Amino acid sequence: TVYYPGANREFPLMQAEQAIVETGPCGVFLPMDLAPDVTVNLSRLCASYGLPLFLDATGIPADFPLASLGRAEIFCPDDREAYAITGTYPVGSYSCLKAAVELEKRVKARYYVIRLGERGLFLYDGRYCHMIPGFGVRMPEGAPLCGTLSAVLSLGYLRSGGDVMAACRYALGYHALLLRNAAVPGYLP
């Protein structure tokens, strides 16, 4: 797999809109390394079509206008992105909750899922929180798999009929198998 940070920055909005209109997807997974205006417009387009939006914060620019986004079903940053957005580094349960509450103030979403590397995921829904332990598998340096975990999380959420806990476990299991087998697919599920 070849990963080029920022490669999506020039993604044409009209092409994305056409894909949504023509294919009628059951949800949209959106990496936030697209140009900010494209991401904001696609989030609003999803809202107008009633499509669940899954925002992966990998590659989010520091100056991204988070308040302009339409509501997401799941907003998924990793620990470093959560820190960059909130100023709180999510290490343990308390700091994860503090970061998640701060994310809730800045991004409209139903669920906030913070990727914590080998430690797992932290889930917050605005009322309750859960630390979902990982399988202790380390990600190799330079492996661009954060988007894979978020994509599998989105797929698991749709397949389970909206069971976010099941989706988190599914994503962590898939991610652990992927890393244990040292296989980095050239596609997402």
N, C-alpha and C positions, 0 to 999 in steps of 0.2 A: 504494500500500500504506500502510495506517495501522498504526503500531506503538505499542502502549501497554505500556511496561515494567511488569511486575508484574501484567498483566491476567490471567495464568493462576493467580495466587495462590489464587483461590477455586474452582479446578477440582475438581469432585466426584469423589472416589476411586471411589465406587460406579459412576459412569458409565464411568470408564476400565476398571475391572475387567470390567464387562459387555461393553464393546467387545472386550476381549482374549478373553474366553470365547466370544462369539458369532461373531467374525470369524476367529479362528485365524490371526493375522498371522504372517509369516515373521520379524518382528523389530519392535522398538519403539524409536522415536526419541523421546527425552524431554528437553525443555528444562528446565533446572534452576531456572527462575523460578516453578515451581509451589510450593505450600506444602511445606516440608520433609517433613512427615509423609506427604503424598501421594506425593512422589518416592521416599521410602524404601520405602513400602508397594508402590508399583508396581515398584520394582527387585526386591523380594523375590518379587512375583507373577511377574515375568518369569523369575526363577530357578526357581520351582516348576513353570513350564510349559516350561522349557528354551528360552526365547526369547532370541535375542541382544538385548542392550540397548545402545543408543547414547545416551550422555549428552552433551548439549551444555551446557557450563557458562555460557553466556550468561545473565546476570542472577542468578547464584548469590548468595544472601545471604551476608554475611561470617560469620555464625554457623551455617552449614549443617553438620549432623552427618555429615561425609563417611564416618566409620568405620562408620556404620549402613547404608550402601548395600550392596545385593547386588552381585555381580560384574557389571561391564559388559564388553561386547565392545570398545567404543571409548569412551574418555573424552576429550573435546575442548574444552579451554579456549583462549581466545586468550592473547596474551602478557601482557596486564594481569591477567586472571583467574589465570593461572599464577603471576604475581608475588604477587598477593593471597593465594594459597593457600600458596605455598612461601617467599616472601621473596627469591626469586632472579628477576631480570628476564631473560628469555631473549632475548639479542641475537645472539650467535654460537653456534657449535657447542658450545663448552664450557659456556656458561651455559644453553643449551637442555638439554643432557644433565643438568646439575646440577638444573635445575628438574624435568625428567622423572623423575629418580631420586627426588626429593622427593615428586612426585605419586604415584609408585608406593607410597611408604610410607603415603600417606593415603587413596588410592582404589584399590579392587580392580578391575583391568581387564586385558584381554588386550593392548590397545594404548593408548598415550597419544599423541594427535596435538595438537600445539600450533600454533594458527593464528598466523602471523607477519605478517599483512597482505600487502602486495605482495611480501614476501620469500619467501612460500610456506608450507610446513608442515614441522614437525619431528616425526618419527615415532620412537617408542621402544617396544620390546616386552619390556623387562626384561633384554634381553641385547645387542641390536643397536640402533643408531640410524641414521637417515638424514635428511639435510636435503634436502627436495624443493623445488626452486626454483619460485617463482611466475612469473607472466608480466609482472610489473612494472606491473600496472594498479592505480591508486590507487582506493580506495573513497571515494565522495563523503561529506562530513561529514553525519552524521545518517542515513545509509542503513542500515536494519536488516538487513544481509545476512549477518551472521555465522551466524545460524541456517540460512540457505540453504546455505552451504558445508557445514556439518555434516550437514544433511539429505541433500545430494547425496553426501557422503562415505559416509553410511550406505547409501543406495540403491546406490551403486557397489560397495560391499563385498558386499552381498547378491547383486547381479547378477553379480559376478565369481566367486562361489563362495568368498568369503573372502580374495581377493587384496588385501591392504591397500595395497600400493604402487600397483596399478592403480586402486584406489578413490581414493587421494590425487590421482593425476594427473587422473582423471576430474573430481573435485570442483574442482580448481584450474582446469582447462580450462573447465568450465561457468561457474564464478565469473568468470573473465576475460571470457568472451563476454558474460555478463550485464552486467558493468560497462562493457565497451567499447561495447555497444549502448545504454547508458544506460537499459536496461529493468529495471524493478523489478517482477517479477510479483506478482500478488495471490495466488499459490499457490506451493506447493512441489512439485517433481517427484515 
